[in-house]
Amino acid sequence: MSYVVGIDLGTSAVKALLVDKNGTVAAEASRSYPLFHEHSGWSEQKAEDWVQATIEALNELASSNGIAADQIEGISFSGQMHGLVLLDAENKPVRNAILWNDTRTTAQCREIERTLGDKLLGITRNPALEGFTLPKILWVRQYEPQAFEQAKLFVLPKDYVRYALTGELHMDYSDAAGTLLLDVAGKEWSGDVLSAFELPASFCPPLVESHGLVGTLLPEIAERTGLQASTKVFAGGADNACGAIGAGILSEGLTLSSIGTSGVILSYENDKDKDFQGKVHFFNHGKENSFYAMGVTLAAGYSLSWFKKTFAPNESFDEMLQGVGEVKPGAGGLIFTPYLVGERTPHADPAIRASFIGVDGSHERIHFARAVMEGITFSLNESVDMFRSVGKTVDKVVSIGGGAQNPVWLQMQADIFGATVVALENEQGPGLGAAMLAAYGCGWFESLEACADKFVKHAASYEPQPEAVETYKGLFRIYQQVYAQTRGMNEALVAYRG
């Protein structure tokens, strides 16, 4: 049996999956690494910690019982997006990596908007947000000029790990799309953006497709991991792109609903000119010459976790939600907006906060629990609604994460989205997508779609119920009014928050 490895470089840990030709996960290994918060709003990691953790995880996989090193044909990657790794002339990091969830760069975002104007959305297809890479580059140049002077090149997190394994420097399009330096539709580094900020073209690494072969393992890495030096290494992709691949989101009409701490609605797109006016993210896909649109709910699963911690701390989620399916759609006229930590899509607003609207004396805790689940799903439906408003088809939604663990929530998603919702048999997320890129790169399949047919296995399917669909249509329009009605109040309340 032959195998590939998918490496998912996350914010708290790296996870490596060993996958066979049937898409079965034969073994997995993970290693954690520290986060550094030197100042409020800062979030950094040491690039070498990623490398060490990845090598240890690969060594554990290579030691799996009954699997010989020569059976492992290829490796690919999924990586946390946007993180800045600055390299010197010898390709060594000049400082800690600044991560996607670092928020120090608000002033640099405003500078980008002033400098580029309409070119920003026209070229990069995304607004300037603190998480993106270019604002981080400008921050280092302004506040750490000595470090910036040493920097000759930048890469993203997974690209540095791959360089450490192969000695080759590249960046794939799906990750490059999150830098604000890529011409997303043209698939090239933007000369206009680079020149606007006086950055040389040599500051950016060569671009490559996600399934592209970028090298083999260095001899010393092969020795440390227990793998063969001839093991093929493929570029990989951004975590959201790989998550989409791992869920089979590879054709028009397919959409991903992912409910973790935050929530993501991601829809496949093959039209590079589709204009969302920056209201949702628009990135290159891990599938060649394809794209995806993505909206984000900041407090998705977190809203339900907050509710449990606050109102049912000694119960399991199942106990807390017992009977939620018996509450009719609309939770008895109760609406929740999940703005506990602000919101991203469609309201990029850090000051807005959550609300329960319509509370009366007949409501019990179970009504509030259902309203929280509905509110999270309404927030995700803001993105679905926006996709449809520009002519996108959303008729099948693959649901993963916490929202896929509860049959009531899966039916709720089908009813609110007005689309068929399916769960997956064995959810492995971005790591599986990375393994699929390696499998495709190794020539196991003629296309990523053929690979998905083998690797991605659907479980239960939920169809929208016409009566519930109509109820939720009316409630959703009311939900959409709450943001504007409460925005001013929340801004006034900022002064009273501890």
N, C-alpha and C positions, 0 to 999 in steps of 0.2 A: 504493500500500500504506500502511496505517495502522500505527502503532507505539505501544507503551506502554513506560514505563521502570520497572523494579524496582530500588530502591536498598536494598542490604543494608549497614547500618551495623554493622560488626563491631568487635571489640576492638582489632585491629591495623590494619585498613584498611576503607575503604568500597569496595564493588563495585557498579557500575551496569550493568544489562543492558538492551539495546534489543531488544524482542521484537515480532514481527509477529503477525498474526491467526491464523497457523498454529501459533503456539507456538515458532517458530524464533528462536533468538538471532542477531540480525543483527549485533550489535556489543557489545562490553563494554569497560569501563574501570575502573581501580581506582587509588586513592591511599592511601598509608599515612600514619599520624600517630603521634606518640610516646606512650608510657606513662610515667607518673611514679611512682616508688616512693621517696617521701621518707623513709619509715620502714619497718621490717620489717612485712609484712602490709598495707601501704597500697598502693592501686592507683588512680590518678587520671588523668584526661585533661582537656584544655582544650576546652570546648564549641565555641569558635570554630575550633579545628583541624578538627573534624568538618565544620563549615559550609564552610570553605575547600576542604577535600578533596572534598566533595560537589559544589560548584560547578565545580571543575576537571574532575571525572569527567563531569558533565553536559555541559560544554563540549566535551569530547572526543567524546562520543556525538553531540552536535548537529553536529559537524564530519565525521561519517562520510560517506564518499563516496556520492553519489547519493541522500541522504536530506535532504529539505527540512524546515525547522523545523515547518511546518504539518502535516506528516505524523505528528508526535509528539503524540498526543491527551491522554495522561494519565501521571501519575507516582504511585507509591505506595512504601511503605517497609516494610522489615523492620529491627528494631533490637535490639541487645544489651539484655537485660532488666535491670531492677532499679536501674540507675545513677541516682544522685541529682543533679539539676540544680536548684539553688535560684536563683530569679529575684527581683530587686528590683522596686520599683514601676514602673520603666521597662522591665521584662522583660529586664534584663541579668543575667548570672550573677554571683553575689556571691562565688563561689569556684570552684575546679576541681570537676569532676564526680567523685563517688566511685563507683567501678565495682562491678559484680556480683561480681568476684573479690577484693574488699577484705575483709579479715577482722578489722578492728579493733573490731567491734561486739558481741563476745560478751556483755559485761555488759549491753548494751542489750537483747539477745535475752532474757536472764533476766528483765530488768525487764518486758518485754512479757508473758512467761509469767505472772509473778506478778500483774500488773495485770489481765489479761484472763481468766486461768484457762481454763475450758472454752469461754468465748466465742471464744477464738482460733480453734480448729478449726471451731467452729460457724458463724462468720461468714466468716473468710478462707479456710478449708478447707486451710490450709497451716501447718506449724510455723514458729516464729520462727527463721530461719537468718541468719547474718551477711550473706549476699549480698543479702537483701531490702532494700527501700527504707526502711521505717519505722525500723528500727534505725539507719540512717544519719542520718535526720532527728533522732532523739533524741541521737545522738552530737554532731552539730553544735551542737544547742541546749546541751548540757552543756559542751563544750570550746571552742566558738567562739561565745560569746553575741553578740558584735558582728556577726558575719556572719549569725547567725540573726535578729537584730533587723532587719536589712535585708531579709530574705527575706519575700516576700509570697505566693509561689506556688512549687510544685515541679512539675517535669515530668521525663520520662525522656529518654534520649539522642535517639532518633529524633524525639521530639516537639519538641525544641528546634531540630533541623535543619529540620523542617517549618515551624516558626514563622518561622525566619530566611528561608525561601523565600516564605512567604505572608503573614506578619504576623498569622496566626491561631493561637490556642492551644487545643489539644484533647489528649485522650488516649483511645486505644481500649481496649476492655474486656480484650483479651487481654494487653496490657502492664500495665494497671491491676491485673490479678489478681496480679501479682508484687510488689505494693507492701506487702501486709498492711494495706491501708486499704480495700479493696473488699469489699463483700458480694457474693461471687462468684455465688451463686445468684440474689440479688435484683438484680444488675447496677446497683448504686448505691454511692456512697461511704458507708461505714458511719458513721452518726451515733454509734453506741456506741463505736467505736474512736477516732474523732476526739475525742469528749468525754473519754474515758478519759485521753487524753494532751494535753488542753487545746489542741487544734488547731482553728482555725476552718474552717468549710466552704469558705470562700474560698481556703484554702490549696491546694485541689485543683482542677485544670482541668476544664472540661466534658467529659463522656464522649460517645463517638461509636462507631458500628460501624466495623469495620476497612475496609469498602468505602465508608464514608461520604465524600461530597465535602466537603472542608473549606475550599476556596478555590482561587485561581489564583495564578500567579507574580506577585510584586511587579515593577513595571517595571524597577527596577535589577537585579533577579536575572535577569529575562529577557534584559537586555542583556549581563550577564556570562556567562550560560550559552549564549547564542545560540538559546534557545528563545523561543516566543511567550508574551506575557503572558497569553494566554487558555488556556494549558495547564492542564488540570484536575489538581488535587492531591487525593489520597485519603489517608485516615488511615493505613492500613497496620496492621501487627501486630507482636507480639513475635517474635523470631527462631524460637523453637520452633514457634509457631503457623504462621508463614509457611513454615517447613520442612515442616510437615505438609501445608499446602495445596499446596506445590510437589511433594510426593510423592503427592498425591491421597488423603490420609487424611481423607475427608469423609463417611464413613458407618460405621455400627456394624459391627464385625467386622474393620475395617481397622486395622492397627497398623504403626508405623514402627520399624525398627531402624536406628539411626545409630551407626556405629562410627568416631569420629574419635579425637582424643587422649583425650577422655572418650567415654562411650557413653550413648545415650539409647534408652529404649523408650517410645514415645508411642502411646497408643491413643485412638481417637475415642470420645466419650461423649455421648449425648443426654439422659441422666438427670441433672438438676441436683442430685438428692438422693442420688446414689450416695455411700456413705460409705466412704472408705478409711482413716479414723481418722488421717490425717496421715502414713501410711506411704509414700505416694507423693504427688507434687504433683498438685493438681487446679486447673486454670486454665480460663478462658474461651477458646474457640477463636476463630480469625479468621473462621470461618463463623458467621453470626448465630444466636443462641440455641442454641449448641452448646458443648461442653466437651471437654477432653482430660485424661487421667490420664497421668502421666509419672514414670518412674523413671530414676535416673542411676547409672552406673558411673563412678567418678572416673578410673580408670586402665584404659581399654579399649585403644584403639590404642597408648597410651603403654606398656602392658605389653609389647606385641610389639616396640615400638621399643627399650625397655630391654633386652629379651632379645637383640635384634640387636646393639646397641651393646656389650653385655657379652660375648657369645659368638660373634658373627659380624661384627665391625666392618668387615671388608674385603669383605663379600659383599653383594649386593643382596638385597632381600626374597625375590625369586623364587628366587635361588640357595639362600638359607637354608631355604626351605620346600620345596625340591625333594624329592619322595618323601613329603611329609606325607600325601598321600591314600592311600598304601599302608599307613600305620599304622592299625590297626583302632580304632574308637571306644573310648575309655577309655585310650588311650596306654599300653597295657600295665600298667594299674593305677596310673597316675600322675595325681594331681590337683593343679592349681594354683589358688590363690585370688588374684585380681588386686588385692590391697590395698596396692599400692606406696606410695600417698599417703593411706591411709585409705580410707573408703568412705562412700557417701551412701545408697544404697538396697539393702537395707532397713535397713542398719546405719549410722546417722549417727554415725560413730565416727572421729575424726581420729587415734587412737592405734593402731588395728589395722594390721598389716602383712602382707605377702604370705607365702605358704607353698607349698612343694612337699611333698606328702604321698604316701608310698608309694615312695620312691626305692629301687631296688635295682641290683645290678651288671649287669643285662641292659639297662638303659636307655641309649640313645644320645641324642645331641643332638636328633635328629629327634623322639624321644618327648617331650622337654621342650618342643620347639616346638609340637607338637600339643597338649600339655597346656595350654600358655599360651592357644592359640586356644580350646580347650574351656572353660577357666576363665573367660575373658572372656565367652563365650556363656552359661555357667552363671550368671554374675552378672547378665547381662541377663535371663535366664530367671527370676530371682527376682521381677522385676516382672511378667512374663507370668503366673507362677504366682499372684501376688497378685491380678492382675486376674481370673483365672478363679475364684479362691476367693470372690469376691463376685458371681459370676454373669455376668461379662463374657465375650463371645464373642471369641476370638482365633483366627481360622481362616485369615487371609491377612496376611502380613507383607511390607511393602516394605522392602528392605534398601538402605541407602545408605552412603557412606563407605568406609573401608578394608576393611570386612567384605564389601563387594559387589564387590571387585576380584579375589577369588580363588574359583573355582568350588568348591573343597573347603570353604571357609568358608561359602559359601552353602548347600551341602548339609548341613553341620554345623548351621547355624542351623535349617534345616527339621527336622532330626532332633531337636534339643534342644528347640525350641519346639513340636514336634508340629503344625506348620502349613505350608501352602504358602508358600514364600518366593520373591519376585520381585525382580529387579534392574531398574533403569531404563536406557533407551537413552542418555539425555543428562541427566546429573545436574547440576542447577543450584542445588538447595537453596533457602534462604530468599529469595534474589533472584528466583527464578522465582515463588515464592508471592506476593511483593510485586507482581510484574508481573501475576499473575493477578487480584489484588484491583483493580488499575487497569483491567484489561480488563473485568472484571465491572462495576466502577463506571462505566465509559464506555458500558455497554450493549451490548458486543459479544456477550455471552452472557446467557441468562435466569437462570443460576445458576452458582455456583462449580463444581458438579458437571459442568455442560455444558462449562465452560471446561477442567476437568481432562480430560474425554474427548478434547479437542483437544490440550491442551498436554502432558499427562503420558503418556509412551510407555513401556510395559513391554517389557523384553527377556526374558532367559531366566527360566524358572520351574522351581523345585525342589520336588518332593513328598517328604514324610517317608517314610523307609524303615522298615517295621514292625520289623525286627530291631534296627536302630540305635536306634529310638525306645525300645524296651524296655530296651536296654543303658543308654541315657542317663537313663532314669527312675530306675534304681537308683543310678547314679553321682551324679545330682543330689541325691538324698536324703543321700548321704554327704557331698557338697560342702557341703550346708547345715549339717552338724554342725561343720565346721572352725572357723567363726567363734567359737562358744561355747567350743570346746575350746582355742583359742589366745589368746583375749582376755586372760586373766589373765597369760599369759606375755609377751605384747606390752606390756602395761601395765608389767610389771616391767622389761622391756628398755629402756624410755624413758630411764632414767637412764644407760644405757650407749651411747646413740646420740650420735655426734659432732655 
